[in-house]
Amino acid sequence: MSLREDLWLWKKEKIAEHLANSLRKKKHEVWVVKDRREVVEKVKEIVPEGATVAVGGSLTLADTGVLDLLRSGKYNFLDRYSAKTREEVEEIYRKSFWADYYFTSANAITEDGKLVFLDGNGNRVAAVVYGPRNVIVIASVNKVVKDVEEARERLRYISPMNSKRLNLETPCTKTGFCADCSSPQRICDYFLVVESGVRQPGRFKVILTLEDLGL
């Protein structure tokens, strides 16, 4: 490993250490792992086989291999991606509120431990707020920002790539820049900030990875 790589790893470790402390003060459970392989191993530790699990849309879950794990047959996976019609998708969205564990990533996390989400349909932020017994947030430290205002700026920068990933025809997929559009395919309709977990200590289980994953 080069000196440059050593320094970046050190910086990420310090960011993760600070953020973990901030999140724990807000009564969330937190683990810091090195890479995607350790993410999967940590999920195996947290989630018992046979549990009912569901996911929100997330590139991070695919990057880590968590989706593959949930499809292994060891869990009762409410797989939104297996649905063949919009009606089936909507049914899975609703069933997800009864999941034992709901998996997602955050779009940003502030240095003082606020979890920030941006959603198009609203199903993901709804499940994060209420329903599933446990919410597992998997995020890399590249999503850490100073505050909620900086989170909004990060989302404006990142959202065009998510629209492109989903093959949408929105203004941002043509320019690469957020236009705060009124397109019917807009994916930036619901903005959520989870300020704290003190009402339900431990419901949020955050796995922070030092490896850059997702967007």
N, C-alpha and C positions, 0 to 999 in steps of 0.2 A: 504494500500500500504506500502510495506517495505521501509526501508531507502535506500536499494540498488535500488529499483524501482524508488524512488523519485529522486535519484541522476542521474539515467540514463535519466529520463524524463527531468530534468533540463538541462542536457547536450544537449539533442536533441533540446530542445527549443532554446538554445543559438546558436546551429549550424544553425537551421532554420532561426533565426533572422538575423544572419550574412549573410547567403546565400540569403535571401530575399532582403536585402539591395544591395548585389552585383548584383543580377539579375535586380533590378529596375534601377540601374545605367546604365545598358545596354538596357534600354527602354522596358523591358518585364513587363507584368502585373503578379503579384504574390499574392497568398493567402497561408497562413499557416493554416492547419487544424489538428485536433487531430487524427482522425482515418478514417477507410473506410466509415463509415456512413456519416461523415461530407464531405468526398470527393463527394459522390453521391449528397448530398444536395447542394454543391457548383456548381456542374455541372448543376443541375436544374436551378440555378440562372443565370448561364452564358449563357446557350444555350436555345434559344427560341424554343418552340414546333413548329414542322413543318420544322425545319431546316434540310438541307441535311448533314448527318454526316457519317464519315468513320473512320476506325481504322487501325493502324499498328499492327503487331503481338506483343503481350505484355501479360505476365503473370499478371502484375500489374492490367491491366484493368479487368481481370477476377476476381482477388482477391478482388477488391474493390466493385464489383457489377455494375460497369459502363456498362459492356456489357449487362447485364440484363436490365438496364435502357434504353439503346439505342434500345433494342428489344421490348420495351413496346408498340410500336405503336404510340408513341407521336412524333417520328421523322422519317424522310425519311432516313433510315439506309442502307447504301451500305455494306451489311454484307458479307464480304469475306468468312466467315465460312459456309455460306449457299450454296456456289457454289458446284456443283456436278462434274464439270470437270475442268481440268487445264485451258482450254480456258475461262471458266466462271470466274475463279479466275483472270486471266489476264485482262479480261474486267472490272472487279470491280476495280482492281488496277488503271486502266486508268481513269475510271469514278471518282475515289477518288480525282483526281486533281481538280475537279470542286466542291468539297465539301465546304460547309460553315464552317464546323468545322472538323478538323482532329485530332483524339485522338492517343496518343502514350505515352510511357514512355521513359525516357532517360536511357542509360546504365550506365551513370555516370554524375555527375555535379561537376565542380571544385569549390573550395572555392571562386574564383574570378568571378564565374558566367558563365563559359563556359558550354554549353550543349553538351554532347558527345554521339554519337550513333554508333552502329556497326550493319551491315546489311548483309544479304546473297543475296537476290534478287536485292536489291537496290531500290525497290518501296517505302519503308518507308523513307529512307533518301532523296529520290527524292521529295516526297511530303512534307517533313519537310522543304526542301530548297525553293521549289516554287510550287505554284498551289493553294492549299486550302487557303481560305481567313483568317482562324484562325487556329493555331496549339495549341492544349491543351496538355501540358506535365504534366503527373501525376507521381510523384516520391516521394519515402520516403527518409528520411534523411540518411538512411543507404547507399545510393548511392553517398554521398558526398565524394570527394577525394581532395587531396591537389592541384594537377595540372594535365595537360594532360598526362604526363608520368605515373603518378600514376593511371590515368584512364585506360591506356593501360594495366597495370599490373592487375588491377581489372578485365578487360575484359578477359584476359588470364585465370584468376582464375575461372570466372563465366561461360564462354562459354561452357565448357564441360557439365555443367548441362542443358543449353539450348539445346544442341545437344541431350542429353539424353531425355529431355522432348519431343522432336520432333521425338523420335524413329529413329534417324539417325545411320547409320553405318559408323562412322568416327573413327579415331584413338583415339580421346579423350573420346569416349564413352566406350572404352575398358580399358583405363588407368586412366581416371579422370583428366588427365593433357593435356593442349594444346600442340600439336606437330607442329603447324604452317604447317598443312598438305596440300596436293594437292588433297584431296578427292573431287570427283564431288558433294558430299553432304555437302561440307564445307559451314558454315553459316557466315564466318568472312571475307567477301570480300570487304565491303565498310565501310570505317571509316570516320565519319563526326564530325567536331567540329563547332558548331555555336558560333562564337566569339562575336556577338553583334546583337541587333535588331534595331539599330539606323536608318536604311533605311526604316523600316516599324514598327514604334513604336506600341506596343500593339498587334502585330500579334501573338507573342508567349504569351500564358497564362499558367503560371506554378502554379500547385497546389502541394504544399509540405505537406506531411503528416508525423506526428511523429510516426505513426505505421509502423513497418517494413513490407513491402509488396514486392512481386516480388522477383527477385534475385539480 
